Amino acid sequence: MEHTASPGYAYGQLERALRGAASAKDSAARHRARAKAGRWQDVLAGMADGTLRIGSRTPVADTPAWVTLEVAHGGFATGRYLAEVPLHADEAALPADGPGTTDRERLNLWYLTDAGLATLRAALATEAYRVEVPEDAALPVVAWLLDHGHAEAALDLVAELRPLMHRLRLAPLPGAAPRPAGALVRLSTVGAVRTSLRAATTKPSIAAMRETLQVWHPLFDRLVALWCDTVDGELPRLTEAGDVAGAWPCREWPADWAQRRAQWLADYATASARHTASTAHTHPKGNFARLHRALLACEHNSTGLTGRDVGWIRRALANTVTKHGEPGSEPRAALRAIQAAVAARPTHAALAAALAERLDRYPAEGGLPELDQVVVGDAPAHLVAKVARALEAPIEELVARDVITSGDVLATVLPQITAQLLAANLEDDRLAALYAQTYAAFRRRRGLLLLDLESQVRIEELPWVRALEPLRVRRPDSARAARHTLSQTVLLALGAFPQAILPNTLVRELGALAKQAGVPMPLVEEVAADIFMGTFTAKWRTAAEVASRTIAGTLYARYYDLPAGWTAAPQPRRFRAFGKRTADNFAGVCVARAAEARSGGGFGSVAANGTVLEQSQILTTQNLAVLVETLDLRARVREPAPELAGEVFTWVVRRLAMRTDHRHAALQAVKNAAYAWRQAIFFLSFCDEPAQRAAAARLAESVTRAGLDHRFGPAVAGLAHVVSGGRFTAGGTVEDGPGRRFLGWTTGEHWCLPELAR
């Protein structure tokens, strides 16, 4: 029986998107929200009429797995093909007037004519093409196969593609796709960064402030001067008691007063028409508005004013003269000079536009060789960071610059290197270049939500890639390069993001490198608790075997009570319902160990699933032991281990100290802290006992300083107990002591939650 996902999540996302569209403050945000709502409507419609089976690796009816699908958040396919697009202007210009039911089919069939094949050959020869989705590489592969004596393979490929030729774009668009050289990568292209910079706008509050300083303050000073010139005697001021002292306005009228009044009113009208960002000067009870209304009422003298009006003029003059000084005085002039200097500073939007203009010198599809030619002077840090996304540099440098800020971001750039390493197995340079672009495009595919132990589509399943498999030649130098890249990437991820488990996107990329390096390893993915099917595939048990062997006798093994070995356990069997080799014995061990966290029943619930999955992560170390053992990284992990453990403990304390009254956020914080805690215990297992004791002592001091003794003291005491040679009871506690084993999931009330979130 195949399982399908519930539409509840999709309904929730649709409701959220509609609320976002209704509350959006600008048209761009409103358009994005409506587009998102449209995608979720497509999801729900497809689930309702049966054309979408969410949870399957082929979720769209009558669609092979290799077709690139539009996938909404959470892995929900919408039913749309990403390669099903209208003809581009460059494509429409081609002489595709032959048979076919659609413009796309006519073009795809034209590419199979002599003229079309010649066009594809020319593109391959010059690399003047862009593979935006993997399907773009299909017909160029056909052209290459025909040119190199593989006509049968080419015909087989065409036959497999033929049913979808009327819908899918199967040839690339013209235009160069520059790639970083060697071991250099970039997070974004110059064109994408340039567009982002030009989209920068000035916040309304900043625009209003600048307008007030540049336009309305000078006008106000002229208005004040006009009224001050009508005062016969000392200008009004406020006393300490808040009363008005000094002479009265409207007592004398200079000869040029009417002319100056008319000029001021004309300037005010012009400014009001041109400048609308600020409205502070229009507040009816403000000094500006009171003096403006009075000015409108007296063309030559005060006959149009009441005594009350004159009193308000006097009060307004007293307010501003007392606060800022008389018109033309040194204090007022100094203040206005400072304000003018502030207003003269370029806005961040203006600076962004200047940076975008400098980027115009570089190809839109390429990257930046260096930042110094673009970022000049004291540009705001967030704009520098935006430009740095296009910087081509080694991964290590981008991590150091905070361009790569997580394992997920690392996974987005790593394919740029992996693609070149895998393409090196193809002897023809043109074909290797095509494969590299295809691999990069394939890695941009969004993963599907999968049930029943299904696996994501692999690149080898693309028919045009599969057709090239017999042509691949295994080269020792490329295997060595892949292993080196794999080792360096693992060490970099552990060193830069020691508190985080390796995300699934990065795990998949590491798996591709491992295969190329000839060192296959049982890398396991993180499984969501709400789609857990109750069992695991065989690689989970294999990974647990490696972990038990690798870290036997260490702090990690003692803290989590790892089994000494798995040799006596029965071998994995084929589970009929899913057609996969499953390790039911491994799942059984996880369920039994999860009893420690099942304080409130909840069998079959998401929380209960979470307790089982957490044990699977503990038993496998979520890939850490497998990577360290297979790649022989013990010595290279041992050296930074004390520092890495300390960094993670600091992160845990800081995360738990963040105040939140929201229960869900508090639960998530505890889970993330527990996952990070597990990483720290793993690193600490590479340290000697004195270093472990010192780390535990520093942790205790940090927890005390953060005021977390009441909440987190049991976890600290439990760690200290195990470091000193003790063990936990079957319930994860310490006999005759307050210590506890720190786990993230529980079916009851978690003991580490803050009081306000319970």
N, C-alpha and C positions, 0 to 999 in steps of 0.2 A: 504493500500500500504506500503510495506516495503522499507525503505531507505537503501542505501548502501554508503559506504565511497568512496570518489574520489581517483583514483590512483595517483593523482598529488603528494601527500605527499610521496608515496612509490617510485615514480620516482626520487624525490629529494633525498631521502635517498640512493637509489641505486647509483646515480651520486656521492654523497658524499663518499660512501664506495669505489667506483672505484678510485676516486681521491686519497683517503687515501692509497689504495693499490699501486698506481703508485708512490706516493711520500714517502712511508715508507722507512726508512733507515736501518731497520734490518729485518731479515726473519720472526721473531716472529710477529712483527707488520704487516708485509705484509700478513702473513697467517691469522691473525685475521680479517684484512680488507677484504680479499677475502672471508672468511667465512661469514662475514656480508653481502657482496654483493650477495653471493649465496642465503642467506635467503630472501633478497629483490627480487631477481629474482624469487624465488618460490612464493612470495606473488603476484607479478605482473602476473605471468603465471596463478596462480589460479584464480585471479580476471578476467583475460581475457577469460578463458575457462569455467567459471561459477562454478568451484569446490570450490571456496572460496566466501563467502558472508560477507565481512568485515562490521561490524556494528551489526551483529546478535550474540546472545549468543551461537549459534551453527553454527559457521562460516564455518566449514568443512562439505562438503556434506556427507550424510549418516553416520554421526558421532554423537553419543549422547553427551549431554552437559557435562557429568561427565568425559569424556576422557581428560587427561592432554595434552594440546597442546603446541607446541613451539610457543612463541609469541615474535615478534620483537618489537622494540621500537615504542611507540605510541599505542600499543594494537593490532597490525596487526598479525593475525595468519598466519603462513607459510604453514600450511597443514600437518606438521609432528607431529606424536605422540611421546611424550617424553618417553613413556613406550615401544615404538617399537624399541628395540635394539637387536643386536646380542647376542647370548648366551655368558655369562661370563664363564671363565674357570671353576669356581666352578659348574656352571650349566651343562656345557658340560660333566662333570665327572659323573653326575647322570645317572642311568640306564634307560633313557627314550627312549625305542625302540619300543613303541607301535604304535597305529594308529595316523594319523595326516598328514596334507599336508605340514607342515613346522616344523622345529626343535622346534620352540616356541610352536606350538600347541601340538606336541608330549610331550613336557615337562609339559605343563599345564595340559594335560590329565593324565599324569603319577602322578601328585600330587593328583589326585582324586582316585588313587589306594590305597590299604592298605599300601603299602610301602611308597608312597608319603605322605599320611595323617600322617603316623608315623613320617616322617621327619618334617612335619610342627608342629606336637605336640611337638616334642623335641625342636624345635626352640622356640616355645612359652614358654615352661617350663624354658628354660635357658636364654631367652631374647638375644640369640646369633644371631641376625638378624638386618638388616638395611632397613628401609623403606625410600627409596630415592625419590620415586614418590608415590602418594596415591594408585595407582593400585597395588603396592607391597603388600598391606594388604588384598587384596580381597580373595585369597584362604586360608590364615590363618584363616580368619573369617569363611569360609566354614567349615574348620576342627574343629574350636571351636563349631560352631552350631551343627555339627553332634555329637560331644562328649557330648553335654549337652542337648540332647533330642529335638533339634529343626530341625529335618530332613526336614520338609516341607519348612521352611525358607531357609535352605541350598540349597535344590533343586531349589527353586525359584531364588535364587541368581545365581546358576550355569547356569540356563536357560538364565538369563539376560546377563551373561558374555560370554556365548558360542559363539555368532556371532563374537567376537573379540579375541577369544583364539588363533587364528593363528597368531596374530600380537602383542598382548600386553603381557608384562611381568606381571604376576599376583601373583607372590610370591617373597618374599624378598631375597636379597643376604645374605649369611652367614656373620657373624662378628658382634661384639658387637657395640652398638651405645650408648656410655655413655652419660647420661644426667646430667646437673647440678642439684644438690640436692636442694629441697625446693624452696626458693625464689631467688636462684642464677641463673644468666643467663650469657651467653657469646656471643660475636658477631661472633666469628669464632672458628674453631677447631685448635688444635695444628698442625695437619698435613697441613692444608691450610696455616697457618702462616709460618710454616717451609719451605714449597715450595716457598712461596713468598720471604722469606729471602734468600734462596739459588739462587733465580733468580736475585738478586741484582748484578749489574755490576758497574765497575768504569767508570766514564765519560771519553771519549777520551782525553779531555783537561787535566784532572787530571792525567791520566796515562802518558801523554806526559810530564807534568811537573815533575812528580816523576822520570821518566826515565832520563830527562835532568839533574836533580840534582844528581841522583845516578850514572849515567853512563857517560854522555857526559861532564859534568863539570870537573870531575877528569881527563878524557882523554884530555880535552882542557888545563888544567893546566900543564900536562906533555908536551903537544905540545908547549905551550908557553915557558916552561923551556928549551926545546931543542933549540929553536931559540934564546932565551936570552943568552945561553951559547956560541953562535957564535958572540956576540957583544963584541967588543974590546973597553971598556970604559963604560961610564954612559949609563944606559938603556934609550931608547927613551921614551919621554913623550910629552904630548900636552901642548902647551902654552895657556895662556888665550885667545889669538887670534885664537886658533885652529890649529896653525902650529905645526910641529913636531920638537922637539929639542932633542939633545942627540946623542950618537954614532950610528954607522951603524951595522946592522947584516951582517953575511957572511964574517966577517973579520978574525975569527980564528975558528979552528975546533978541539975540544978536541979529544983525542985518542979513547975514547969509544963512540963518537957521532954516528958513523955509526951503531954500535951494538944497541944502544938505539933507533935509528931511526927504525931499522928493527923490534925491539920488539914492538915499538909503533904501527907501521903499522900492525903487526900481531894482536895485541890487538884490533885495530880499526876494522879490518876485522871480527874478532870474534864478537865484539859488534854489528856491522852492521847486521850480520846474525841473531843474537838473539834478538835484540831490535829494533823494528820498530814503536813504538808509537810516537816518536818525530822525526821531520824532520828539526828542527830549525838549527841544525848544518850543514845541507847540503845547506843552502841558499848560492848561488854563490857569493854574495857580503858581506857575513858575515866574521868576523875575523877567525872563525874556518875553514871555507871552503878555504879561501885564504892561510892560513898557511898550511893546509893539501895539497893543490895542489902544493905549493912550495916544501913541503917535498918529494912528489912523484918525483919531477923533479931533486933533487940533492941527489944522492946516497952517494957521499963522499965529494963533495964540490959544489960550486955555478956555476960551468961551464955551467950547463944546464939552468941557470936563466938569464934573461935579466936585464938591469938596472932598468927597470920599475917594474919587479917582485920584486927585492930587495927593491925598494921604497915602494911597497905595504906591504911587510913583516914588514918594519920599521913602517909604519903607523898602521898596525894591532897590533904590540907590544905596540906602544904608546897608542892606544885606551884602551887596557886591563890593562896595568900597571897604567895608569892615573886613571882609574875607580876603579880598585880593588886592586892595589898594586902589588909589584913584587912577582914572585913565591917564596913561602916559607916565605913571610913577615907576620907579625902579623895581619895586616888588612885583607889580603887575607885569611889567615888561619881562622880568626874569622868568616868571611863571609861564608866560606865553612862549618864550624862547625854548624852554624845556619841552613844553607840549608840542611845539612845532617840530622839534628835533625827533620826538617820538613818532609823530605822524609822518615824518619824512622817511622813516625806515621802510624798506620794501616789505610788503607782505609775504607770507610764505607762498601764496599763490603766484606772486610775481617772481619770487626766487625759483619756484618750480618751473615756471614758463621759461626763465633764463637757462635753467639746466636742460630743459627739453630742446631749446634752440641749439645748445652746444652738442646735444646728441644727434642733431640732424646731419652731422658730418660722418656718421657711422651707418653701415648697412642695417636696415631695419631687422633683418632676420639673423643678424650676427650678434656678437657680444662686444664687451669693452676690454681692450688689452690692459688698460690701467685706469685708475680713477682720477689721477692728478690732472689730466687734460680736460676733465669735465667739471670736477668739484674744485672750485677755486675760492679761496677766502673762507669766511666763517659761515658756511651754509648750515642750516638747522640739521641736527642729527637725524631726524626722521626722513629728511629729503636725501641725505647722504646714504642712508640705509636703503632707500628706494632705488637710487642709482646703482648701488652696489649689487643689486639683484642681477644686473646684466654683466657684472665683472666676470671675466674668464680667468680662473685661478685654480690651483690645486684645492681639493676638498678641504684639506687641513687649514688653508688660509681662509676659506669662506666660513669655516666653523669659528676660527679665531676672530673674524670680523663680525660674528653674530648674524651672518647672512643665512647660514644653515643653523636653525635653532632647535631642531628636534630630529628624532629618528625618522619621522615621516617625511620631513623636508629632505633629509639625507637620501631617502629612498627615491625622491623625485629626480635627483641629479645623478645618482649612481648609474642608471642605465646609459648615460652618455659615455661612460667608460666601458661598461659591460658590453654594449653594442659593438664597440670596436674590437674587444677581445674575442667575442663570438664570431664576428665577421672575418677575423683573421684565419678561420678554418676554411674559407673559400679562396681558392687560388686566383680567381679572376678579380682584378681590382674593381671593375665596374659592378660586378655582382656583389662584392663585399660592401661597396658603398651603398647599394640598394638595400642590402640586408641590414646594415647599420641603421638606416633611416626607418626601416620597417620595424625593427626591434624597439627603437625609441617610441614609435607611434603605438606599438602594441602595449608598451608599459604605461601609456597614458590612458588605456582603457580602464574604466571604473569597475571594481569588483562587484559581483552579484551577491545577493543574499542567498545562501545555499542551505538546504536541509538534507536529511538522509545521507550525511557524510559525503555529499557531492564535493567535487574539487573545481576550482576555477579553471577556465579554459587555458591551455598551454599554447605557446607560440607554435609548437610543432603541429598543432591541429589546424593551422591555417593551410589550406590546400597548396598555395604557392610556396610556402615555406617547406611543407612536407615534400614537395617535388624536388627541392634542393638538397634534401638530406643525403641522398646517395653521392652527392658531389662534395660533401664536406670531408676535409682531410685533417686528421688530428695532428697537431703540431706541438712538439714538446715545449717550444719557446712560448707559445700562446698559453699552454697549460700552466707553465711556471709563472707567467705574468698574471694569470687569473688567480692563482693561489696567493701570490704576493698582494694583489689588490684585495682579495678576500680577507687576508690576515690584517692588513692595514685598516680596512673598513671596520672590521670587528673591534680592533683596539681603539679606533677613533670614536666609534659609537659608545663604547664603554667608558672612555675617558671624558668625552664631552657631555654625555647624558647618562651618567651612572645611575641616576634614580629611576630611569624608565626602562621597562622591558622593551625588547626589540619589537617594533610594530610589524604587523603582518606584511605590509608593503615591502619593508626592508628584508624581512625573512625570505620572501619570495625572490628578491634580487640576490640575496646571499646564496640561495639554493641554485640559482642559475650560474653564479660564479663557481660554486662548488662542483657542479656538473662539468663545467668547462675545465676546471682544474683537475678533474679525475679523482676527487675526494668526496664522493656522495656521503651525505650524513642525514640522520633523521631529524630534520628541523621541524618543529611543531608550531602551529599557529595559535593565536589567542582565539578562543571560541566564546561567542556571546552567550550569556546565561539564558537569555530568552529563546534561543533557538537550539540549545543543547539537546541532542537526541538520546542521551543516556549511555552512550558508549563511545569508544575511541578506535581509530584505525591502528594498525599494528605498529606504526612508527612511534606512537607514544610510548609503548612498552619498551621498544628498542632504545629510545632516548632515555627512559628511566634506568635501563640497565647500564647505559654509559655513565649516567650521573652517579648511580650507586657505586660503580667501580672507580670513578674518577675522584670522588670526594669522600670516600670511605674514611671514617675515623676523624674527619675534620669537624670544626665548630658547626658548620652547616648541617652535617649528617647527625650530630648530636642534638642540635637545637630542634630540628624537624623530625627526629627519630626515623631517618631513612632506613628502609629495609637493607639488610647486609648484602643481599643478592636476589636475583630473580631466576636462578637456574632451575629451581624445582617447580616453577610455575608451568602450567600447560602452555603449549604453543598457541599462537593466534589461530582462529578458525574463520571460515567464510560465513558471514552472517547473511542468511537468505534474504531478508527483507530489503537490505540495501545493496547486496551484491558486492560488498567490500570485505577485505580481510580486517577483522576487528580483534581487538585485544580485550575480550570481556573480563579476563582475569585482572587486567590492569584497572578496568573500570570498577571491578569489585573491590579492589584494594582502596581506590579513591573514595568509594562510598563508605567503606568501613572507617577510614581515617577521618572522614568528614563528620562522623558522629560527635566529635569534639565540639563542633560549631553548631550542631543542631540542638539548640537549647529550647526551642519552642515548636517542635514538630515541623510542619510545613513541607512534608514530602511532596515532590513533584512541582513545587513552586519555583519561581525564578531564584529566590534566595537559596533554596535547597540545591538547585543546580549550581549556583555560584559556589557553594561550599565544596561541591565535588570538583568543579573546575579548578578551584584554588589548590586543591590537593594534587591535581594533575600538574599544575605549574610547579608546585613544590618538588614533586618527585622527579620531574624532568629538568628542574632549574630553569625552565622556559628558555632552553637552548644554550645557556651559559656554559654548562659542563661539556656539552657536545662540541661546541666551537673551540673551547680551550683545549680539550683533549685531542680532537681530530687535527687541529692546526698546530698542535704542540706550542701553545702560548703560555704555559705555566710560568716560565721565568719572566716573560714580558708583562704578565698580569701581577706577579708577586711584587715587583718593584713599586708600582704606584698604588698597590692595594690599600695600605693604611690611609693614604690621602683620599682615595675614592670612597672608602667606607666613611671617613669623616665628613666628606661633602654630602653624602646621602643622609647621614644622621642629621646634619644641619638642615637639609631640605625637609626631612620628616618633621622636625620640631617646628620649623617655620610654617609648614603646611598645617599642622594641627593647631598652631597658635592663631591662625586666621579666624576671626570671629564670624560666625554664621548662625543665624537662628532658624534657617531653613533645613528641615530634616533631610531632604534628599541631598542637598549640597554637603551636609555634615557627613552623611553616610558615604558619599563619593570621596570625601577627603580622607576618611578612615581607610577605605579600600585602597586608594592610591598610596597612602602612607604605608600600608601593610605590604603592598607590592614593592615599594622602594626599600622598605625594611628588609625584605628578602634579598634584594640585590646587595644591600650593605652586609648582611650576614655572609653572603657568598664571597664578597671581597675580603671580609675579615678572616675568612677561612684560609687565606693565603698568608696571613700574618702569624708571627710566633705568639706565644701566650702573653709575654709582657706587653706586646703591642695591643693585643686584644683587651687586656685589663685596662690599659691606659685609655683606649677608645671608649670602653664602657664607662670609665670614670668621667671623661670629658662629656659624654652624652648625659650622664646624670646631672652634672653641673648645668648644662645647657637647658635641660628640662626644668630644673629648678628656677633658673633665671626667667624662663618663659612662663612660669606659673602653671605648669602642667603636671606637677607631682601627683595631684589627686586623680587626674584622668590617665596619665601615661606612666605614672610611677610603676605600676605592676609590670609593664613591658620591660622597663629598664631593669627592674629587679630580676625578672626572668632571664634576661640576657646575662646579667652578672652571675647569676646562679650557674648557668651552663658554661660560661667562660671559666668558672672556678672548678669545673669538673662535674657539676650536678646534672640531673636529668629531670624532665617534666614527668608528671603522672600521665596516665592514659587520658585524663581530662584536660591536659594542657596547663596544669597548675603546678605549684611547688609545694611539697609537703611542709607544713609548719612554717610557711612564709607567704608573703604577698605576691610573689612573682607569677606571671602568666605568659603563655606563649601568645605572641601577637599575630592574629589572623585578621583578614579583612572582611570575610563574609560570615554571617550568622543568620539563623532563622528566627532568632529572638532579638532582644534588646542588646545592642553592642555595648560592652562595658566602657568603651573608650569615647562614646558620644558625649558631647557637652550637654549639660543639664537642660539648656534652653531648647535643644533639638530632640530631646527624648519624647 
